[in-house]
Amino acid sequence: MNSKKLTALITSLILTLTLASCGSSENSGSKESQQTTTTVTEEAPEEEAPAEETEEKTYMEQCEEIMTELPPDEILAERDGVKYPYFTSYTYYSNTAERDTPVNVLLPPDYSDDKEYPVLYILHGYRDNEQWMARDNVHLSTMLNNLVADGEAEEMIVVCPYIFCSKELEYCTGMDEQNSLAYDNFINDMMTDLMPFIEGNFSVKTGRENTAITGFSMGGRESLFIGFSHPEKFGYIGAVCPAPGLISGMGFPPFNLEPEQFCFTENAPELLLISASKADGVVVDNPQKYHDMLTNNGTEHLWHLMENTGHDASSVTPRRSKQK
């Protein structure tokens, strides 16, 4: 794995590259054949020094070693000879919300039903919709396909759903408990409606090792809620500037998990990443609280802190300063 791979990981896609191979060389496992030597003396053979044991590092440990704050500039620029597909809008029937629900899907440029693809789910924030992460200025298609072209990411299907899920309200009407519960209810839509729709209509490589979830703000809170509630479904979990309220006693209710539940008793993910900004004036220190609680619970994760971005697309796709 190289620095490009990780710097892209901690930007707008956050988890896109977690589905790529780590790029570390594999040991062949072969052993040199032992040679028998005949000597004319009675000297005892020299003792060989014991082989030095090297512990194989996890994907998360490899990421931590090369984590940087900002992505390389070339990741965000379109190139000649690389295809950049657009998101396509679909609708599926949500039994959870009892209505047709929109979703944006980004397919690989040469998508084929003869090939199966891993899936990345990206969740939007409060008062937004499925269009937010699919916008051109978020650069999802540009970054992903540049990385695929460089051999640093697998081709994958990217899904940007509408995560406000209520039978009573069609869209968010305010920042209150009723509306927050509608966002929390998306966990049921995800399991019973959205994932079956994606897996039933696209050529998906299933299994937690092929499935990632991340989100921004309220979407970050929901990606953590879903990932911690269903670790058997998601091998890669991320959250960008996650909103408060997931953990009891942290932020505003309703709360979904108790502090002792903010850990994995089994099925720990290959990657768990919390990304935040020091200059974020909306969720303020709540991402730090998530980080601290994970640390206190002994839950392995990566903590990515940006200096000068905000609670907006600048934290989702941080750019290098022109002065640098």
N, C-alpha and C positions, 0 to 999 in steps of 0.2 A: 504494500500500500504506500502511496506517496502523498505529499502535502496537498496536491490538487484534489485528490479524492476526499480528504477530510475537510478542507476548507469549503468545498461545495456541500459536504454533509451538514455543516453548521450554518448554512444560509437557507435560502427559501425552501429548498426541498427537505432539509433537515434529515429526513430518513431515506431519501432516494438511494443513496449509495450504500445503505446498509444491506441492500439486496444484491450488491455486487460482490464478487469474490474479493477476499482480502488482499490478494496479490502476493501473499507470502509464499515463498518456495516451499514445496513439500519435501520432506526427507524421503529418499528412495526406499529406506528400510533395509537395503542390502548391506551385508557385512563382508568385509574383506575376508577372503578365504585364509584359513590358518595354514601356514607353511611349516612342514616338519623339516628341521635341519639336522644333519648328522655331523657331529663334531668329533675331533680326535682327542679332546681333553675331557676330563671329568668335571669341568667347571659347571656349576649350576647356571641354567639360563637366567638372564636378567629378568627381573620382574617388571612387567609392563605397568606403567602408571594407570590408575583407574580412569576410565573415560569420564570426561566431565559431563555431568548431566545438565541438560538445558530444559527448562520448563517452558512448554509451549504457551504463548500468551493468547488470551482470549481476544475476540474481535474488539471488545470494549477497551481493553488495555492497549491494543495497537492504536486505536483511535485517540486515546488519551495522550499517547506519546507525541503525536504530531498535530494536536489540535492548535489551530490559530484562529484569530478573531474574524478576519475578513477573507473573502474569496479572491482568487486571482481575477484580474479584470477580464481576461480573455474568455472566461466561462460565460459572461453575460453578453458577449458579442456574437452575432450571427456570422457564419462563415460560408464561403463558397463551397459548394459540393455537399453540404449537410442539409438534410430535409428537416423542416420544423413544422410538424402538423399542428392544427388548431384543436381546441377542445370542441366536442360535439355535445349538444344538449339532448337529453333523453328524459323520459318520465317513467316512473314505475308506480304501481299501486301500493301504498303503505297501509297495511292492515292496522298498524299501530295508530296512525293518524286518521285512518278511514278516508283517505283522499289520494288523488294522483299527486306525486311529489317529483320535483325536478332534480336532475343530477347532471353534472358535466363530466365527461369521460375523455381522457387523452389517450389515444392508442399509438403504438409505435408507427413510424412512417410506412413501414412495409409489413404491417400487421397481417397475419395469416392464421386462419383457423387450424392449420396443420401444426402450429407451434403453440405451446402454453407459456404464459407470461406471469411473473409475479405481480402483485398488486400493492399500490401505495394509496391509502385513503388520507385526504387532507381536509380538515374541518375548519370552517370559517368562524369569525367572532360574533359577538353580540350585535344584533340589529343588521347584520349583513346577510348574505345569501350565497348560493352556490357559484355565483359569478365572481366573487371577490378574489379567490385564489387563482382563478382562471384568467385574470386580466393580463394584458400584455406587459404591464410594468412590473409584474411579479416574475416574469421570465422563466416560468416552469419549463415550457417546451424548449426554450433556448438552452438552458443549463443542462437539462437532462440529455438532450440529443448531442450536445457538444461532448458530454462525458461519455456517452455511448460510442461516439465516433473516436474518442481517444482510448477506448477500451477500458475505461475506468468505471463503468456502470453497465449493468444489464439492461436490455430493453425491458420495459415494464408498462403496465396499465396504471394510469393515475386517475383517481376518482375524487371529484369535489362535490359532495352532496349538500343538500339543504338540510341543516340539522335542527331547525325549529320544528318540533314534533308535538302537535296538540290536536285533539279532536274538537276543542272549543274555539281555538284561535288559529287562523291560517298563517298569520305572521306576527312578529314581535310587536307588542303595543307599549312596552315600557320596561324599565329595569326594576322588576319586583319579583316576589316569590312565584307567582303564577307563571310568569314568563320564564324564569330560571328553571322551573320544573319542566317546562316544555323542552328546553335544551337538554336537561338531564334525561328526559324520556327518549331521546334519540338512541340511547343504548339499546332499547328494545327494537326500534326500527332497524338499527344496524344489524342485529342478530337475526331477526325474523323476516325482514323485508329487503333491505339494501344488499347485503352480502349474497343472499340467494339470487337476487336479480342480476348482479354482476356475474356471478359464477354460472348462471343459467343462460346468459346472453353473450358472453365473451369467452375466449379461450384462456382460461385462468389456470395457473399453476397453484393448486391449493396447498394448505398446510401452513402452520405458524412460521416455518422457516422461509416461506415465500410471501408473507403478508406483513405489511407495516401500517402504522397509523400515527398521524401527527396532527397538530392544529395550532391556530393562533388565538390568543386571548381566551374567550369562552370556549373556542374550539380546542385550545390547549388543555383547559380543564377537562373537557369531555374526552379528549384522547387519553388522558391519564385515567379517568374514571373507567373508560371502556377497556384500556389496556390492563389495568390492575384487576378489573373484574373478570376479564376473560384472557388470562395469559396463555391459555391453551390455543387461542386463535391468532395471537400476534407475537411474532418473534422480535419485532422492532417497534419501539414506542418513543415518541418525542412530543415536546410541548414548547411552543414559542410564546414567551410572555404570558404564561397561563394565568387565567383569572382565579380569584380566591373562591372559597366556598366548598371545595371538594372535601376537605378534612374538617371534622368537627372541631369547633373552637377557632378556626382560622378563616376570617372574613365573615361574609354574611350568609345566613341560611338560605335555602335548605342545604344540609350537609349530606354527603353520600357515604363517606368512609370515616371510621374512627382512626385515630393516629396509629394504633397497632396493626391496622389493616393495610397501611401504606408500605407494604413490603411483599415479597414473594415467598410463599412456603414451598412452591414447586413451580416448574416452568418459568424460571427467570429468563427474561429476554436476552437476546444476543446484544442488544443495545437499548439503553434507556438514557435519554438526553433531555435536559432542561436548558433552554436558551432564554436569556433575559437581557435587559438593557439597564444600565445605571441611570440613564436619563428618561426612563419610562415614568411619566407622571400619572398614569392611570392605575395600573395594578401595583405600582410603587414597590414595596419590598416583598410582595407575596411569592414571586418565584424563588426568592432567597429562602423563604420559609419552607417551601416544598423541598428545596435542596437540603436545608438543615435537617428536616424531618427524615428524609431518606438517609442522610448520613447517620443520624441518631439510631435509625432502625437497622443500620448495617446493610442497606440496600445499595449494591454497586450501581453507579450511574455516572454520567458525564455532566459537568456543570459548565456552561458556556456563557460568559458575561461580556456584553458589548459595552463600549464606553459612551458613544455619542448618538446612538440610534434612539428611536422613540416608539410609542405604541401605535405603530402603523407599518406601512410597507417597508420602511427603512430597516426595521428589525427582521422582517421576513426576507428581504433581499438586501443585506447591507452592502454598501459600495465603498471602495477605497476613496479617500479624500483626494481631490485633484491636486492639492498642495503636496501630497506625499510623493 
